[in-house]
Amino acid sequence: MLAPGTFDGRTVLITGGGTGLGLECSRKFATLGATVVCASRSLEHHATLLGEAEENGWTVTSRAVDVREAKDVRELVAEIVDLHGSLDVLVNNAAGNFIRPSLKLAPKGWRTVIDIALNGVFYCSQAAGRVMAEAGFGRIVNIVAPYAETGMPGVAHSASAKAGVLALTKTLAAEWAGLGIRVNAVSPGPFKSRGAAERLWPTEAMEDAVRESIPVKRFGHTDEVADAVLYLAAPDADFVNGCCLTIDGGWRLPTGLTGGLPADKVARRKDNDD
């Protein structure tokens, strides 16, 4: 979607960059010339990316970090600048989620998701933002979810965290634009990934139900979502700031009076036919 070499000379930090959407973003940034720093709690998650980097000649480094620890995040950002000279793009992709009715959600589960998906995004954004402000250039892309705006049963913890990230995205976009930093978000609907399948639709029946709830009747693909992330980080989107780009096949839309059926399939009352 973007020109070869779009990210030549740019250093990109992707949290949760070794699996799922993060892995696809890492691949695409590296393919377009970026120096990619893949960071997550487990270095084991980076094996696939590092193998592909060696095979393709990409510049990729791997670092372990727990985004819930502000001090560790600051140290990682300082190390990136020392090693690569700059930090130009941050993709806040690390998150945690699982289905749990609110009345059965344990305090530990609530804290864990909020710590990773909201507090971690702020810690990473603040540490990166300080470096970017000094350089006069920066691009931050946050990953949220459509239910951040609508709410959804079973994900009170994740919806609350993502709603906070959406508000944070707009706030930082307004605060930091004058410093040369653009902040935007991508809001993906259900897309195919092993992690999502295991946590959110672990049975075939649940997977079918989720698919049927999407107006286009299919799951998204990680490359579709990753393309949106790269667009918002690229020069092509230099006038886009404080935006949330939703890619969900219409999943967030209400089904309305037809219950999701196409209008031409809904039986009409005889007295309304004329």
C-alpha positions in Angstrom: 0.0 0.0 0.0 2.9 2.3 0.7 6.0 3.1 -1.4 9.2 1.0 -0.9 11.5 2.7 1.6 8.7 4.7 3.2 10.2 4.1 6.6 13.9 4.3 5.7 15.9 5.8 8.5 13.0 5.5 11.0 13.1 3.5 14.2 9.8 1.8 15.2 8.9 0.4 18.6 6.1 -2.1 18.6 4.8 -3.5 21.9 3.5 -7.0 21.6 5.3 -7.1 18.3 6.1 -10.8 18.1 2.6 -12.3 17.7 -0.7 -11.6 16.0 -1.2 -8.1 14.8 2.1 -6.9 16.3 4.0 -9.5 14.3 2.3 -8.4 11.0 3.0 -4.8 11.8 6.7 -5.6 12.5 7.0 -7.4 9.2 5.5 -4.6 7.2 7.5 -1.8 8.9 10.7 -3.9 8.4 9.8 -4.6 4.7 9.4 -0.8 4.1 12.9 0.0 5.5 12.3 0.6 9.2 14.5 -0.4 12.1 12.1 -2.4 14.2 12.3 -3.0 17.9 10.0 -5.8 19.0 9.1 -5.6 22.7 7.0 -7.9 24.9 7.2 -9.7 28.1 8.4 -13.0 26.6 11.4 -13.1 24.2 10.1 -16.5 23.1 7.4 -14.7 21.2 10.0 -13.0 19.0 11.5 -16.2 17.5 9.4 -16.1 14.3 10.1 -12.4 13.6 13.8 -12.8 14.2 14.0 -15.8 11.9 12.3 -13.9 9.2 14.5 -10.8 9.7 17.6 -12.9 9.3 16.2 -14.5 6.1 15.1 -11.2 4.6 17.8 -8.9 5.8 15.6 -6.8 7.9 16.9 -4.7 10.8 15.1 -6.1 13.9 16.0 -6.1 17.5 14.2 -7.9 20.3 13.7 -6.7 23.9 11.8 -8.0 26.9 9.7 -5.4 28.7 6.6 -5.3 30.9 4.7 -2.2 29.9 3.1 -2.2 33.3 6.4 -1.0 34.8 7.0 2.6 33.9 10.7 2.5 34.9 11.3 -0.5 32.6 9.6 1.3 29.8 11.7 4.4 30.3 14.9 2.3 30.3 13.9 0.6 27.1 13.2 3.9 25.3 16.6 5.2 26.5 18.3 2.1 25.2 16.6 2.4 21.8 17.8 5.9 21.4 21.4 5.0 22.5 21.4 2.1 20.1 19.6 3.5 17.0 19.9 7.3 17.5 16.1 8.0 17.6 12.6 6.6 18.2 10.3 7.8 15.5 7.3 5.6 15.6 5.5 3.9 18.5 2.8 1.3 18.0 1.0 0.5 21.3 -0.2 -3.0 20.5 0.4 -4.8 23.8 -3.0 -5.7 25.4 -4.8 -8.3 27.5 -8.4 -9.6 27.1 -10.7 -12.4 28.0 -14.4 -12.9 28.3 -15.8 -12.6 31.8 -19.3 -11.4 33.0 -18.8 -8.3 35.1 -20.4 -9.9 38.2 -17.7 -12.7 38.0 -14.7 -10.5 37.1 -12.1 -10.8 39.8 -10.2 -7.6 40.9 -7.0 -9.2 39.8 -8.3 -9.7 36.3 -9.6 -6.1 36.1 -6.2 -4.7 37.3 -4.2 -6.8 34.9 -6.1 -5.7 31.8 -6.2 -2.0 32.9 -2.5 -2.1 33.8 -1.5 -3.5 30.4 -4.0 -2.0 28.0 -4.3 1.5 29.5 -1.5 2.2 32.0 1.0 0.6 29.7 -0.1 2.7 26.8 0.4 5.8 28.8 3.8 4.8 30.1 5.0 3.9 26.6 3.5 7.1 25.1 5.0 9.4 27.7 8.5 7.9 27.5 8.5 7.9 23.7 6.8 11.3 23.6 9.6 12.9 25.6 12.2 11.7 23.1 10.0 12.6 20.1 9.4 16.1 21.4 13.1 16.7 21.8 13.6 15.5 18.2 10.6 17.5 16.9 9.1 14.4 15.2 7.1 11.4 16.2 4.2 9.1 15.2 2.2 7.1 17.8 -0.5 4.6 16.8 -2.7 3.0 19.5 -4.7 -0.1 19.0 -8.2 0.2 20.5 -11.5 -1.7 19.8 -15.0 -0.8 18.5 -16.5 -1.6 21.9 -14.5 1.2 23.4 -17.3 3.4 22.1 -20.3 1.1 22.3 -19.5 -1.2 25.3 -20.1 -5.0 25.0 -21.1 -7.7 27.5 -18.3 -9.7 28.9 -15.4 -7.3 28.3 -16.0 -4.5 30.9 -12.3 -4.5 31.7 -11.1 -4.3 28.2 -13.8 -1.9 27.0 -12.9 0.4 29.9 -9.2 0.3 29.1 -9.7 0.8 25.4 -12.1 3.7 26.0 -9.4 5.3 28.1 -6.9 4.8 25.3 -9.2 6.4 22.9 -9.5 9.4 25.1 -5.8 9.4 25.6 -5.2 9.3 21.9 -7.3 12.4 21.3 -5.8 14.2 24.3 -2.2 13.6 23.3 -3.0 14.4 19.7 -4.1 17.9 20.8 -1.3 18.4 23.3 1.6 17.2 21.2 0.8 18.2 17.7 2.8 21.5 18.2 5.7 19.3 19.1 5.7 17.5 15.8 4.0 14.4 17.2 0.9 12.9 15.6 -1.2 10.5 17.7 -3.9 8.3 16.1 -5.6 5.0 16.7 -6.8 1.9 14.8 -9.9 0.1 16.0 -10.1 -3.4 14.6 -13.1 -5.7 14.8 -12.7 -9.5 15.1 -9.8 -10.7 13.0 -8.1 -14.1 12.7 -5.3 -14.8 15.2 -4.5 -17.7 17.3 -4.6 -15.7 20.5 -8.0 -14.2 19.8 -9.5 -17.6 18.9 -8.2 -19.2 22.1 -9.5 -16.4 24.4 -12.6 -14.9 22.7 -14.2 -17.6 20.5 -12.7 -20.9 21.7 -15.4 -23.1 20.2 -16.6 -23.5 16.6 -20.1 -22.5 17.6 -18.8 -19.2 19.2 -16.7 -18.5 16.1 -19.7 -19.0 13.8 -21.7 -16.6 16.0 -19.1 -13.9 15.9 -18.8 -14.2 12.1 -22.5 -14.0 11.7 -22.5 -10.8 13.8 -20.3 -9.0 11.3 -22.3 -7.5 8.4 -19.7 -8.6 5.8 -19.9 -12.1 7.2 -16.2 -12.7 7.6 -13.3 -12.1 10.0 -10.7 -9.4 9.3 -7.2 -10.3 8.3 -4.1 -9.1 10.2 -2.6 -7.6 7.1 -5.7 -5.4 6.6 -5.4 -4.0 10.1 -1.6 -3.7 9.9 -1.9 -1.6 6.6 -4.0 0.9 8.5 -1.4 1.1 11.3 1.3 1.8 8.7 -0.7 4.3 6.9 -1.3 6.4 10.1 2.5 6.3 10.8 3.5 7.2 7.2 4.0 10.6 5.6 0.9 10.0 3.6 -1.1 10.7 6.8 0.7 13.8 7.9 -2.5 15.8 8.2 -4.3 13.0 10.2 -4.2 13.6 13.9 -6.5 12.5 16.8 -8.2 10.1 14.4 -9.6 6.6 15.1 -9.7 4.5 12.0 -12.2 1.6 12.5 -11.7 -1.6 10.5 -14.4 -4.0 11.5 -16.6 -4.9 8.5 -19.4 -3.0 10.2 -19.3 -5.1 13.4 -19.9 -2.0 15.6 -23.1 -1.1 13.8 -26.5 -1.9 15.4 -28.5 -4.7 13.7 -31.7 -2.6 13.9 -35.2 -3.8 13.5 -34.3 -6.5 11.0 -32.1 -8.3 13.5 -29.2 -8.4 11.1 -31.2 -9.8 8.2 -31.0 -8.1 4.8 -34.0 -5.8 4.3 -35.2 -7.8 1.2 -35.4 -11.0 3.4 -37.7 -9.5 6.0 -41.3 -10.5 5.6 -43.7 -7.6 5.5 -47.2 -7.4 7.0 -49.8 -7.8 4.3 -51.5 -4.6 5.3 -48.3 -2.7 4.6 -47.6 -4.1 1.2 -49.3 -1.3 -0.8 
